[in-house]
Amino acid sequence: MTMRVYYEDTDTAGIVYYANYLRFIERARTEMLRLCGIHQHAQMNAAPEDRISFAVTRCEIDYVMPAHLDDVIEVKTTVTRMRGASIHMEQEVFRGDQLLIKSLVKVACLNDNGMPTRLPSNFVQMARELLPIE
């Protein structure tokens, strides 16, 4: 997913504030879910027994180089493991071919009561067909 760095993303020196990388990788994960048929807005309006949500349970980030105001950056997401109720992924942010950050993220699939629930089979099937999975 490609995006531009805006003024709101930076500190007074025009460098992306470290926590904003979490927003960038969250947007890329949301688009990954959408690509695989999971629309978060529709999930909010689904019948309670069919509702699922996704929660980050672990996030580890290595900051390599800073992004700056007006840079065009790309977030690359690779699923490294899908288990019953969780997805593990590596997300990297690049400016051109320069690696800016590398993150390891674990996301849990939750039911309407906030308890872990199996990933929907249609999501797993589409993810295997459409996403880079190691």
The first five atom37 places (N, CA, C, CB, O) and aatype in JSON, in Angstrom:
{
  "aatype": [12, 16, 12, 1, 19, 18, 18, 6, 3, 16, 3, 16, 0, 7, 9, 19, 18, 18, 0, 2, 18, 10, 1, 13, 9, 6, 1, 0, 1, 16, 6, 12, 10, 1, 10, 4, 7, 9, 8, 5, 8, 0, 5, 12, 2, 0, 0, 14, 6, 3, 1, 9, 15, 13, 0, 19, 16, 1, 4, 6, 9, 3, 18, 19, 12, 14, 0, 8, 10, 3, 3, 19, 9, 6, 19, 11, 16, 16, 19, 16, 1, 12, 1, 7, 0, 15, 9, 8, 12, 6, 5, 6, 19, 13, 1, 7, 3, 5, 10, 10, 9, 11, 15, 10, 19, 11, 19, 0, 4, 10, 2, 3, 2, 7, 12, 14, 16, 1, 10, 14, 15, 2, 13, 19, 5, 12, 0, 1, 6, 10, 10, 14, 9, 6],
  "atom_mask": [
    [1, 1, 1, 1, 1],
    [1, 1, 1, 1, 1],
    [1, 1, 1, 1, 1],
    [1, 1, 1, 1, 1],
    [1, 1, 1, 1, 1],
    [1, 1, 1, 1, 1],
    [1, 1, 1, 1, 1],
    [1, 1, 1, 1, 1],
    [1, 1, 1, 1, 1],
    [1, 1, 1, 1, 1],
    [1, 1, 1, 1, 1],
    [1, 1, 1, 1, 1],
    [1, 1, 1, 1, 1],
    [1, 1, 1, 0, 1],
    [1, 1, 1, 1, 1],
    [1, 1, 1, 1, 1],
    [1, 1, 1, 1, 1],
    [1, 1, 1, 1, 1],
    [1, 1, 1, 1, 1],
    [1, 1, 1, 1, 1],
    [1, 1, 1, 1, 1],
    [1, 1, 1, 1, 1],
    [1, 1, 1, 1, 1],
    [1, 1, 1, 1, 1],
    [1, 1, 1, 1, 1],
    [1, 1, 1, 1, 1],
    [1, 1, 1, 1, 1],
    [1, 1, 1, 1, 1],
    [1, 1, 1, 1, 1],
    [1, 1, 1, 1, 1],
    [1, 1, 1, 1, 1],
    [1, 1, 1, 1, 1],
    [1, 1, 1, 1, 1],
    [1, 1, 1, 1, 1],
    [1, 1, 1, 1, 1],
    [1, 1, 1, 1, 1],
    [1, 1, 1, 0, 1],
    [1, 1, 1, 1, 1],
    [1, 1, 1, 1, 1],
    [1, 1, 1, 1, 1],
    [1, 1, 1, 1, 1],
    [1, 1, 1, 1, 1],
    [1, 1, 1, 1, 1],
    [1, 1, 1, 1, 1],
    [1, 1, 1, 1, 1],
    [1, 1, 1, 1, 1],
    [1, 1, 1, 1, 1],
    [1, 1, 1, 1, 1],
    [1, 1, 1, 1, 1],
    [1, 1, 1, 1, 1],
    [1, 1, 1, 1, 1],
    [1, 1, 1, 1, 1],
    [1, 1, 1, 1, 1],
    [1, 1, 1, 1, 1],
    [1, 1, 1, 1, 1],
    [1, 1, 1, 1, 1],
    [1, 1, 1, 1, 1],
    [1, 1, 1, 1, 1],
    [1, 1, 1, 1, 1],
    [1, 1, 1, 1, 1],
    [1, 1, 1, 1, 1],
    [1, 1, 1, 1, 1],
    [1, 1, 1, 1, 1],
    [1, 1, 1, 1, 1],
    [1, 1, 1, 1, 1],
    [1, 1, 1, 1, 1],
    [1, 1, 1, 1, 1],
    [1, 1, 1, 1, 1],
    [1, 1, 1, 1, 1],
    [1, 1, 1, 1, 1],
    [1, 1, 1, 1, 1],
    [1, 1, 1, 1, 1],
    [1, 1, 1, 1, 1],
    [1, 1, 1, 1, 1],
    [1, 1, 1, 1, 1],
    [1, 1, 1, 1, 1],
    [1, 1, 1, 1, 1],
    [1, 1, 1, 1, 1],
    [1, 1, 1, 1, 1],
    [1, 1, 1, 1, 1],
    [1, 1, 1, 1, 1],
    [1, 1, 1, 1, 1],
    [1, 1, 1, 1, 1],
    [1, 1, 1, 0, 1],
    [1, 1, 1, 1, 1],
    [1, 1, 1, 1, 1],
    [1, 1, 1, 1, 1],
    [1, 1, 1, 1, 1],
    [1, 1, 1, 1, 1],
    [1, 1, 1, 1, 1],
    [1, 1, 1, 1, 1],
    [1, 1, 1, 1, 1],
    [1, 1, 1, 1, 1],
    [1, 1, 1, 1, 1],
    [1, 1, 1, 1, 1],
    [1, 1, 1, 0, 1],
    [1, 1, 1, 1, 1],
    [1, 1, 1, 1, 1],
    [1, 1, 1, 1, 1],
    [1, 1, 1, 1, 1],
    [1, 1, 1, 1, 1],
    [1, 1, 1, 1, 1],
    [1, 1, 1, 1, 1],
    [1, 1, 1, 1, 1],
    [1, 1, 1, 1, 1],
    [1, 1, 1, 1, 1],
    [1, 1, 1, 1, 1],
    [1, 1, 1, 1, 1],
    [1, 1, 1, 1, 1],
    [1, 1, 1, 1, 1],
    [1, 1, 1, 1, 1],
    [1, 1, 1, 1, 1],
    [1, 1, 1, 1, 1],
    [1, 1, 1, 0, 1],
    [1, 1, 1, 1, 1],
    [1, 1, 1, 1, 1],
    [1, 1, 1, 1, 1],
    [1, 1, 1, 1, 1],
    [1, 1, 1, 1, 1],
    [1, 1, 1, 1, 1],
    [1, 1, 1, 1, 1],
    [1, 1, 1, 1, 1],
    [1, 1, 1, 1, 1],
    [1, 1, 1, 1, 1],
    [1, 1, 1, 1, 1],
    [1, 1, 1, 1, 1],
    [1, 1, 1, 1, 1],
    [1, 1, 1, 1, 1],
    [1, 1, 1, 1, 1],
    [1, 1, 1, 1, 1],
    [1, 1, 1, 1, 1],
    [1, 1, 1, 1, 1],
    [1, 1, 1, 1, 1],
    [1, 1, 1, 1, 1]
  ],
  "atom_positions": [
    [[0.85, -1.17, 0.0], [0.0, 0.0, 0.0], [0.89, 1.23, 0.0], [-0.96, 0.0, 1.22], [1.8, 1.35, 0.82]],
    [[0.63, 2.13, -0.91], [1.42, 3.35, -1.04], [0.66, 4.52, -0.43], [1.76, 3.63, -2.52], [-0.56, 4.63, -0.59]],
    [[1.39, 5.39, 0.26], [0.78, 6.59, 0.84], [1.83, 7.69, 0.93], [0.18, 6.29, 2.24], [3.03, 7.43, 0.84]],
    [[1.36, 8.9, 1.12], [2.25, 10.05, 1.26], [2.31, 10.45, 2.74], [1.77, 11.25, 0.39], [1.34, 10.3, 3.47]],
    [[3.46, 10.96, 3.15], [3.63, 11.48, 4.51], [3.13, 12.92, 4.52], [5.14, 11.38, 4.99], [3.6, 13.76, 3.76]],
    [[2.17, 13.19, 5.41], [1.61, 14.53, 5.53], [2.17, 15.25, 6.75], [0.08, 14.46, 5.63], [2.8, 14.65, 7.61]],
    [[1.94, 16.57, 6.79], [2.42, 17.4, 7.88], [1.97, 16.83, 9.23], [1.91, 18.84, 7.72], [2.75, 16.83, 10.19]],
    [[0.73, 16.35, 9.31], [0.2, 15.81, 10.57], [0.95, 14.58, 11.06], [-1.26, 15.47, 10.4], [0.84, 14.22, 12.23]],
    [[1.71, 13.93, 10.18], [2.45, 12.72, 10.54], [3.82, 13.02, 11.13], [2.62, 11.84, 9.32], [4.49, 12.12, 11.65]],
    [[4.24, 14.29, 11.06], [5.63, 14.62, 11.39], [5.75, 15.47, 12.66], [6.27, 15.35, 10.24], [4.78, 16.03, 13.17]],
    [[6.99, 15.52, 13.14], [7.3, 16.43, 14.24], [7.73, 17.77, 13.64], [8.43, 15.83, 15.17], [7.61, 17.97, 12.43]],
    [[8.23, 18.69, 14.47], [8.58, 20.02, 13.97], [9.78, 20.02, 13.04], [8.85, 20.94, 15.13], [10.03, 21.0, 12.34]],
    [[10.54, 18.93, 13.02], [11.68, 18.81, 12.11], [11.28, 18.19, 10.77], [12.79, 17.98, 12.76], [12.13, 18.01, 9.89]],
    [[10.0, 17.85, 10.62], [9.55, 17.25, 9.37], [9.84, 15.76, 9.27], [0.0, 0.0, 0.0], [9.79, 15.18, 8.19]],
    [[10.14, 15.14, 10.41], [10.42, 13.7, 10.47], [9.19, 13.0, 11.03], [11.7, 13.39, 11.35], [8.56, 13.49, 11.98]],
    [[8.84, 11.85, 10.46], [7.66, 11.12, 10.93], [7.85, 10.76, 12.41], [7.42, 9.84, 10.08], [8.85, 10.16, 12.79]],
    [[6.86, 11.13, 13.21], [6.83, 10.79, 14.63], [6.72, 9.27, 14.74], [5.65, 11.51, 15.37], [5.9, 8.66, 14.05]],
    [[7.52, 8.67, 15.6], [7.67, 7.21, 15.64], [6.34, 6.46, 15.75], [8.55, 6.83, 16.78], [6.17, 5.43, 15.11]],
    [[5.41, 6.96, 16.55], [4.14, 6.25, 16.76], [3.26, 6.24, 15.52], [3.38, 6.87, 17.92], [2.37, 5.4, 15.4]],
    [[3.49, 7.16, 14.6], [2.66, 7.22, 13.4], [2.91, 6.06, 12.46], [2.89, 8.51, 12.67], [2.08, 5.78, 11.59]],
    [[4.03, 5.37, 12.6], [4.24, 4.16, 11.79], [3.19, 3.11, 12.14], [5.66, 3.6, 12.02], [2.82, 2.3, 11.29]],
    [[2.71, 3.12, 13.38], [1.63, 2.19, 13.76], [0.38, 2.47, 12.94], [1.32, 2.32, 15.27], [-0.32, 1.54, 12.54]],
    [[0.09, 3.74, 12.69], [-1.07, 4.09, 11.85], [-0.86, 3.61, 10.43], [-1.31, 5.61, 11.87], [-1.79, 3.08, 9.81]],
    [[0.34, 3.79, 9.91], [0.61, 3.37, 8.53], [0.42, 1.86, 8.36], [2.04, 3.76, 8.12], [-0.22, 1.42, 7.41]],
    [[0.97, 1.08, 9.3], [0.85, -0.37, 9.15], [-0.57, -0.85, 9.45], [1.85, -1.09, 10.07], [-1.01, -1.86, 8.9]],
    [[-1.3, -0.12, 10.31], [-2.71, -0.46, 10.56], [-3.53, -0.27, 9.29], [-3.28, 0.42, 11.7], [-4.37, -1.11, 8.96]],
    [[-3.3, 0.82, 8.58], [-4.03, 1.06, 7.32], [-3.77, -0.06, 6.33], [-3.63, 2.42, 6.71], [-4.68, -0.52, 5.65]],
    [[-2.53, -0.49, 6.25], [-2.19, -1.58, 5.32], [-2.87, -2.88, 5.73], [-0.66, -1.78, 5.25], [-3.33, -3.63, 4.87]],
    [[-2.95, -3.16, 7.04], [-3.65, -4.37, 7.49], [-5.14, -4.28, 7.18], [-3.44, -4.59, 9.0], [-5.75, -5.27, 6.79]],
    [[-5.72, -3.1, 7.34], [-7.14, -2.91, 7.02], [-7.39, -3.18, 5.55], [-7.6, -1.49, 7.39], [-8.37, -3.83, 5.19]],
    [[-6.51, -2.7, 4.68], [-6.67, -2.93, 3.25], [-6.45, -4.41, 2.91], [-5.68, -2.06, 2.45], [-7.09, -4.93, 2.0]],
    [[-5.56, -5.08, 3.64], [-5.36, -6.51, 3.43], [-6.65, -7.27, 3.76], [-4.19, -7.03, 4.31], [-7.06, -8.16, 3.01]],
    [[-7.28, -6.91, 4.88], [-8.55, -7.55, 5.24], [-9.62, -7.3, 4.18], [-9.04, -7.04, 6.62], [-10.36, -8.2, 3.8]],
    [[-9.68, -6.06, 3.71], [-10.66, -5.71, 2.68], [-10.43, -6.53, 1.41], [-10.59, -4.2, 2.36], [-11.39, -7.02, 0.8]],
    [[-9.17, -6.67, 1.01], [-8.82, -7.47, -0.17], [-9.31, -8.9, -0.02], [-7.31, -7.45, -0.4], [-9.69, -9.55, -1.0]],
    [[-9.31, -9.4, 1.21], [-9.71, -10.79, 1.48], [-11.17, -10.91, 1.89], [-8.83, -11.38, 2.57], [-11.58, -11.94, 2.42]],
    [[-11.96, -9.87, 1.65], [-13.4, -9.96, 1.86], [-13.91, -9.61, 3.24], [0.0, 0.0, 0.0], [-15.09, -9.8, 3.52]],
    [[-13.05, -9.08, 4.11], [-13.48, -8.68, 5.45], [-13.56, -7.16, 5.48], [-12.5, -9.23, 6.57], [-12.54, -6.47, 5.43]],
    [[-14.78, -6.64, 5.55], [-14.99, -5.2, 5.61], [-15.38, -4.85, 7.03], [-16.09, -4.73, 4.58], [-16.43, -5.28, 7.52]],
    [[-14.54, -4.07, 7.7], [-14.74, -3.83, 9.12], [-16.06, -3.13, 9.43], [-13.6, -3.0, 9.66], [-16.68, -3.43, 10.44]],
    [[-16.5, -2.22, 8.57], [-17.78, -1.55, 8.81], [-18.93, -2.55, 8.75], [-17.99, -0.42, 7.77], [-19.84, -2.5, 9.58]],
    [[-18.89, -3.45, 7.79], [-19.94, -4.48, 7.68], [-19.92, -5.38, 8.91], [-19.75, -5.32, 6.4], [-20.97, -5.83, 9.36]],
    [[-18.74, -5.65, 9.45], [-18.64, -6.49, 10.64], [-19.35, -5.85, 11.84], [-17.18, -6.76, 10.99], [-19.94, -6.55, 12.66]],
    [[-19.28, -4.53, 11.94], [-19.94, -3.84, 13.05], [-21.45, -3.98, 12.96], [-19.56, -2.36, 13.06], [-22.14, -3.95, 13.98]],
    [[-21.97, -4.14, 11.74], [-23.42, -4.22, 11.54], [-23.92, -5.65, 11.38], [-23.81, -3.42, 10.34], [-25.11, -5.86, 11.16]],
    [[-23.05, -6.63, 11.49], [-23.44, -8.04, 11.34], [-24.21, -8.51, 12.57], [-22.2, -8.94, 11.1], [-24.15, -7.88, 13.63]],
    [[-24.93, -9.61, 12.41], [-25.6, -10.22, 13.56], [-24.55, -10.58, 14.61], [-26.42, -11.5, 13.13], [-23.45, -10.99, 14.24]],
    [[-24.86, -10.43, 15.9], [-23.86, -10.68, 16.94], [-23.13, -12.01, 16.81], [-24.52, -10.62, 18.28], [-21.92, -12.07, 17.05]],
    [[-23.83, -13.07, 16.43], [-23.17, -14.37, 16.32], [-22.2, -14.45, 15.14], [-24.22, -15.47, 16.2], [-21.37, -15.35, 15.08]],
    [[-22.31, -13.5, 14.2], [-21.44, -13.5, 13.02], [-20.34, -12.44, 13.1], [-22.25, -13.27, 11.78], [-19.45, -12.41, 12.25]],
    [[-20.4, -11.58, 14.11], [-19.43, -10.48, 14.22], [-18.05, -10.99, 14.61], [-19.91, -9.46, 15.23], [-17.9, -11.84, 15.48]],
    [[-17.07, -10.45, 13.93], [-15.68, -10.67, 14.34], [-14.97, -9.34, 14.31], [-14.96, -11.72, 13.42], [-15.39, -8.4, 13.63]],
    [[-13.89, -9.27, 15.04], [-13.02, -8.1, 15.0], [-11.6, -8.6, 15.13], [-13.37, -7.06, 16.13], [-11.36, -9.77, 15.46]],
    [[-10.67, -7.72, 14.88], [-9.26, -8.09, 14.95], [-8.56, -7.15, 15.92], [-8.59, -8.04, 13.55], [-8.75, -5.94, 15.86]],
    [[-7.75, -7.71, 16.8], [-7.02, -6.92, 17.78], [-5.54, -7.29, 17.73], [-7.58, -7.15, 19.21], [-5.18, -8.47, 17.69]],
    [[-4.71, -6.28, 17.72], [-3.26, -6.51, 17.77], [-2.93, -7.0, 19.17], [-2.45, -5.22, 17.39], [-3.26, -6.34, 20.16]],
    [[-2.27, -8.14, 19.26], [-1.86, -8.67, 20.56], [-0.35, -8.56, 20.77], [-2.29, -10.12, 20.69], [0.14, -8.73, 21.88]],
    [[0.37, -8.28, 19.69], [1.82, -8.1, 19.79], [2.29, -7.27, 18.61], [2.57, -9.47, 19.84], [1.85, -7.48, 17.48]],
    [[3.19, -6.33, 18.88], [3.78, -5.53, 17.82], [5.21, -5.18, 18.21], [2.95, -4.24, 17.54], [5.45, -4.62, 19.28]],
    [[6.12, -5.52, 17.35], [7.54, -5.25, 17.58], [8.04, -4.48, 16.36], [8.37, -6.58, 17.8], [7.85, -4.92, 15.23]],
    [[8.68, -3.33, 16.59], [9.13, -2.49, 15.48], [10.61, -2.18, 15.62], [8.31, -1.18, 15.41], [11.09, -1.8, 16.69]],
    [[11.32, -2.35, 14.51], [12.7, -1.89, 14.41], [12.7, -0.67, 13.48], [13.66, -3.02, 13.86], [12.28, -0.76, 12.33]],
    [[13.17, 0.45, 14.0], [13.26, 1.69, 13.22], [14.64, 1.74, 12.58], [12.99, 2.95, 14.11], [15.65, 1.72, 13.28]],
    [[14.67, 1.81, 11.26], [15.94, 1.76, 10.53], [16.33, 3.15, 10.04], [15.83, 0.8, 9.34], [17.46, 3.6, 10.27]],
    [[15.41, 3.83, 9.38], [15.64, 5.18, 8.84], [14.35, 5.97, 8.97], [16.13, 5.14, 7.35], [13.27, 5.38, 8.96]],
    [[14.43, 7.29, 9.1], [13.19, 8.07, 9.21], [12.59, 8.4, 7.85], [13.46, 9.36, 9.97], [13.29, 8.52, 6.84]],
    [[11.27, 8.53, 7.85], [10.57, 9.11, 6.69], [10.39, 10.59, 6.99], [9.18, 8.39, 6.43], [10.39, 11.01, 8.14]],
    [[10.23, 11.37, 5.92], [10.12, 12.81, 6.06], [8.84, 13.32, 5.39], [11.34, 13.5, 5.45], [8.2, 12.63, 4.6]],
    [[8.5, 14.55, 5.75], [7.36, 15.23, 5.17], [7.38, 15.12, 3.65], [7.33, 16.69, 5.6], [8.4, 15.39, 3.02]],
    [[6.26, 14.73, 3.07], [6.03, 14.63, 1.63], [6.66, 13.41, 0.98], [6.54, 15.86, 0.96], [6.53, 13.23, -0.24]],
    [[7.33, 12.56, 1.75], [7.83, 11.29, 1.18], [6.65, 10.43, 0.74], [8.71, 10.52, 2.21], [5.58, 10.46, 1.35]],
    [[6.87, 9.67, -0.31], [5.92, 8.64, -0.7], [6.48, 7.33, -0.15], [5.7, 8.57, -2.28], [7.6, 6.94, -0.46]],
    [[5.69, 6.66, 0.68], [6.15, 5.43, 1.32], [5.24, 4.28, 0.91], [6.17, 5.58, 2.86], [4.1, 4.48, 0.49]],
    [[5.78, 3.09, 1.04], [5.0, 1.89, 0.73], [5.08, 0.93, 1.9], [5.51, 1.22, -0.57], [6.16, 0.67, 2.43]],
    [[3.94, 0.4, 2.3], [3.88, -0.61, 3.35], [3.69, -1.96, 2.68], [2.74, -0.32, 4.39], [2.72, -2.16, 1.94]],
    [[4.61, -2.87, 2.93], [4.51, -4.23, 2.4], [4.17, -5.16, 3.56], [5.84, -4.67, 1.7], [4.81, -5.14, 4.61]],
    [[3.15, -5.98, 3.35], [2.68, -6.9, 4.38], [2.82, -8.32, 3.89], [1.21, -6.6, 4.76], [2.35, -8.66, 2.81]],
    [[3.48, -9.15, 4.68], [3.62, -10.57, 4.38], [3.09, -11.37, 5.56], [5.11, -10.94, 4.07], [3.54, -11.19, 6.69]],
    [[2.14, -12.25, 5.28], [1.63, -13.13, 6.33], [2.67, -14.23, 6.54], [0.22, -13.74, 5.95], [3.04, -14.93, 5.59]],
    [[3.13, -14.37, 7.78], [4.15, -15.39, 8.06], [3.54, -16.65, 8.68], [5.2, -14.83, 9.0], [4.14, -17.72, 8.64]],
    [[2.33, -16.5, 9.24], [1.67, -17.68, 9.81], [0.21, -17.35, 10.07], [2.37, -18.15, 11.12], [-0.13, -16.26, 10.55]],
    [[-0.65, -18.3, 9.75], [-2.07, -18.21, 10.12], [-2.37, -19.43, 10.97], [-3.02, -18.13, 8.86], [-2.18, -20.57, 10.53]],
    [[-2.84, -19.18, 12.17], [-3.25, -20.27, 13.06], [-4.73, -20.1, 13.31], [-2.44, -20.26, 14.41], [-5.33, -19.13, 12.83]],
    [[-5.33, -21.0, 14.03], [-6.77, -21.0, 14.25], [-7.41, -19.64, 14.42], [0.0, 0.0, 0.0], [-8.34, -19.29, 13.7]],
    [[-6.92, -18.85, 15.38], [-7.54, -17.56, 15.68], [-6.56, -16.4, 15.55], [-8.12, -17.58, 17.07], [-6.84, -15.31, 16.04]],
    [[-5.42, -16.62, 14.91], [-4.45, -15.52, 14.83], [-3.73, -15.48, 13.49], [-3.43, -15.65, 15.95], [-3.61, -16.48, 12.78]],
    [[-3.25, -14.3, 13.19], [-2.45, -14.05, 11.99], [-1.15, -13.41, 12.45], [-3.22, -13.14, 10.95], [-1.17, -12.44, 13.21]],
    [[-0.05, -13.95, 12.0], [1.26, -13.35, 12.26], [1.73, -12.76, 10.94], [2.3, -14.41, 12.82], [1.61, -13.39, 9.89]],
    [[2.26, -11.56, 11.0], [2.73, -10.94, 9.76], [3.95, -10.08, 9.99], [1.63, -10.11, 9.15], [4.23, -9.6, 11.09]],
    [[4.66, -9.9, 8.9], [5.79, -8.98, 8.87], [5.33, -7.8, 8.03], [7.1, -9.65, 8.29], [4.82, -7.98, 6.92]],
    [[5.5, -6.6, 8.56], [5.16, -5.41, 7.81], [6.39, -4.52, 7.74], [3.95, -4.65, 8.45], [7.04, -4.24, 8.75]],
    [[6.69, -4.08, 6.53], [7.86, -3.23, 6.31], [7.4, -1.96, 5.61], [8.94, -3.97, 5.47], [6.5, -1.99, 4.77]],
    [[8.03, -0.85, 5.97], [7.75, 0.43, 5.32], [9.01, 0.83, 4.55], [7.34, 1.53, 6.36], [10.12, 0.83, 5.09]],
    [[8.8, 1.16, 3.28], [9.89, 1.54, 2.39], [9.66, 2.94, 1.82], [10.04, 0.52, 1.25], [8.53, 3.38, 1.66]],
    [[10.76, 3.62, 1.53], [10.76, 4.81, 0.7], [11.62, 4.42, -0.5], [11.32, 6.12, 1.46], [12.85, 4.36, -0.4]],
    [[10.97, 4.17, -1.62], [11.7, 3.6, -2.75], [12.19, 2.23, -2.35], [0.0, 0.0, 0.0], [11.41, 1.37, -1.94]],
    [[13.51, 2.01, -2.46], [14.06, 0.71, -2.05], [14.71, 0.76, -0.67], [15.08, 0.24, -3.08], [15.34, -0.21, -0.24]],
    [[14.56, 1.89, 0.03], [15.15, 2.03, 1.37], [14.17, 1.54, 2.43], [15.54, 3.5, 1.64], [13.05, 2.03, 2.53]],
    [[14.61, 0.58, 3.23], [13.8, 0.09, 4.34], [13.81, 1.13, 5.45], [14.34, -1.28, 4.86], [14.87, 1.56, 5.9]],
    [[12.62, 1.53, 5.9], [12.5, 2.51, 6.98], [12.2, 1.85, 8.32], [11.42, 3.52, 6.65], [12.83, 2.16, 9.33]],
    [[11.23, 0.94, 8.32], [10.93, 0.18, 9.53], [10.59, -1.25, 9.16], [9.77, 0.83, 10.34], [10.15, -1.54, 8.04]],
    [[10.81, -2.13, 10.12], [10.41, -3.53, 9.97], [9.63, -3.88, 11.23], [11.66, -4.5, 9.75], [10.11, -3.65, 12.34]],
    [[8.44, -4.45, 11.05], [7.63, -4.79, 12.22], [7.14, -6.22, 12.14], [6.44, -3.84, 12.34], [6.93, -6.77, 11.06]],
    [[6.98, -6.81, 13.3], [6.36, -8.13, 13.44], [5.08, -7.91, 14.22], [7.33, -9.16, 14.16], [5.11, -7.34, 15.32]],
    [[3.96, -8.35, 13.66], [2.66, -8.08, 14.25], [1.88, -9.38, 14.38], [1.87, -7.04, 13.41], [1.84, -10.19, 13.45]],
    [[1.25, -9.56, 15.53], [0.34, -10.69, 15.73], [-1.04, -10.11, 15.99], [0.81, -11.62, 16.93], [-1.22, -9.23, 16.83]],
    [[-2.02, -10.61, 15.24], [-3.39, -10.13, 15.34], [-4.29, -11.3, 15.7], [-3.85, -9.45, 14.0], [-4.2, -12.37, 15.1]],
    [[-5.17, -11.08, 16.68], [-6.13, -12.12, 17.08], [-7.5, -11.82, 16.48], [-6.23, -12.21, 18.63], [-7.91, -10.66, 16.39]],
    [[-8.18, -12.87, 16.09], [-9.56, -12.78, 15.61], [-10.47, -12.99, 16.83], [-9.86, -13.83, 14.46], [-10.34, -14.0, 17.53]],
    [[-11.38, -12.04, 17.07], [-12.23, -12.09, 18.26], [-13.7, -12.14, 17.88], [-11.96, -10.88, 19.15], [-14.11, -11.58, 16.86]],
    [[-14.5, -12.82, 18.71], [-15.95, -12.83, 18.49], [-16.56, -11.6, 19.15], [-16.59, -14.14, 19.05], [-15.85, -10.74, 19.66]],
    [[-17.88, -11.51, 19.12], [-18.59, -10.35, 19.65], [-18.39, -10.16, 21.15], [-20.06, -10.47, 19.35], [-18.59, -9.07, 21.67]],
    [[-17.99, -11.23, 21.86], [-17.73, -11.14, 23.3], [-16.27, -10.87, 23.62], [-18.16, -12.43, 23.98], [-15.88, -10.88, 24.79]],
    [[-15.46, -10.63, 22.59], [-14.05, -10.34, 22.8], [-13.2, -11.57, 23.05], [0.0, 0.0, 0.0], [-12.06, -11.46, 23.51]],
    [[-13.74, -12.74, 22.76], [-13.01, -13.99, 22.95], [-12.42, -14.45, 21.62], [-13.93, -15.08, 23.55], [-13.01, -14.22, 20.57]],
    [[-11.25, -15.12, 21.66], [-10.67, -15.62, 20.42], [-11.63, -16.57, 19.69], [-9.35, -16.34, 20.71], [-12.3, -17.4, 20.31]],
    [[-11.67, -16.42, 18.38], [-12.5, -17.29, 17.55], [-11.74, -17.59, 16.26], [-13.88, -16.62, 17.24], [-10.88, -16.82, 15.84]],
    [[-12.05, -18.71, 15.65], [-11.34, -19.13, 14.44], [-11.48, -18.09, 13.34], [-11.86, -20.49, 13.95], [-12.51, -17.44, 13.2]],
    [[-10.41, -17.95, 12.58], [-10.46, -17.1, 11.4], [-11.52, -17.64, 10.45], [-9.07, -17.02, 10.69], [-11.62, -18.86, 10.28]],
    [[-12.33, -16.78, 9.84], [-13.34, -17.27, 8.9], [-12.69, -18.05, 7.75], [-14.17, -16.1, 8.34], [-11.67, -17.62, 7.21]],
    [[-13.27, -19.18, 7.39], [-12.68, -20.03, 6.35], [-12.59, -19.31, 5.02], [-13.5, -21.3, 6.19], [-11.63, -19.53, 4.27]],
    [[-13.57, -18.45, 4.7], [-13.49, -17.72, 3.43], [-12.31, -16.74, 3.43], [-14.79, -16.96, 3.16], [-11.68, -16.53, 2.4]],
    [[-12.01, -16.15, 4.6], [-10.85, -15.28, 4.7], [-9.56, -16.07, 4.5], [-10.83, -14.57, 6.07], [-8.69, -15.66, 3.74]],
    [[-9.44, -17.21, 5.17], [-8.24, -18.04, 5.06], [-8.02, -18.45, 3.61], [-8.35, -19.29, 5.96], [-6.89, -18.39, 3.11]],
    [[-9.08, -18.86, 2.93], [-8.96, -19.28, 1.54], [-8.52, -18.12, 0.65], [-10.29, -19.86, 1.03], [-7.61, -18.27, -0.16]],
    [[-9.16, -16.96, 0.8], [-8.79, -15.81, -0.02], [-7.38, -15.34, 0.29], [-9.77, -14.67, 0.18], [-6.64, -14.97, -0.61]],
    [[-7.01, -15.36, 1.57], [-5.66, -14.94, 1.95], [-4.62, -15.83, 1.29], [-5.49, -14.97, 3.48], [-3.6, -15.34, 0.8]],
    [[-4.86, -17.12, 1.28], [-3.9, -18.04, 0.66], [-3.79, -17.81, -0.84], [-4.31, -19.49, 0.93], [-2.73, -18.03, -1.43]],
    [[-4.87, -17.38, -1.47], [-4.87, -17.14, -2.91], [-4.26, -15.78, -3.27], [-6.27, -17.22, -3.45], [-3.6, -15.66, -4.3]],
    [[-4.48, -14.76, -2.44], [-4.16, -13.39, -2.82], [-2.93, -12.78, -2.17], [-5.3, -12.55, -2.54], [-2.34, -11.85, -2.72]],
    [[-2.55, -13.27, -1.0], [-1.51, -12.59, -0.23], [-0.17, -13.3, -0.32], [-1.93, -12.47, 1.21], [-0.11, -14.51, -0.5]],
    [[0.91, -12.51, -0.17], [2.2, -13.17, -0.01], [2.25, -13.83, 1.36], [3.37, -12.15, -0.18], [2.21, -13.15, 2.39]],
    [[2.35, -15.14, 1.38], [2.4, -15.9, 2.63], [3.66, -16.74, 2.62], [1.12, -16.8, 2.82], [3.92, -17.48, 1.67]],
    [[4.44, -16.6, 3.67], [5.68, -17.39, 3.76], [5.39, -18.81, 4.18], [6.67, -16.75, 4.73], [6.31, -19.61, 4.31]]
  ]
}
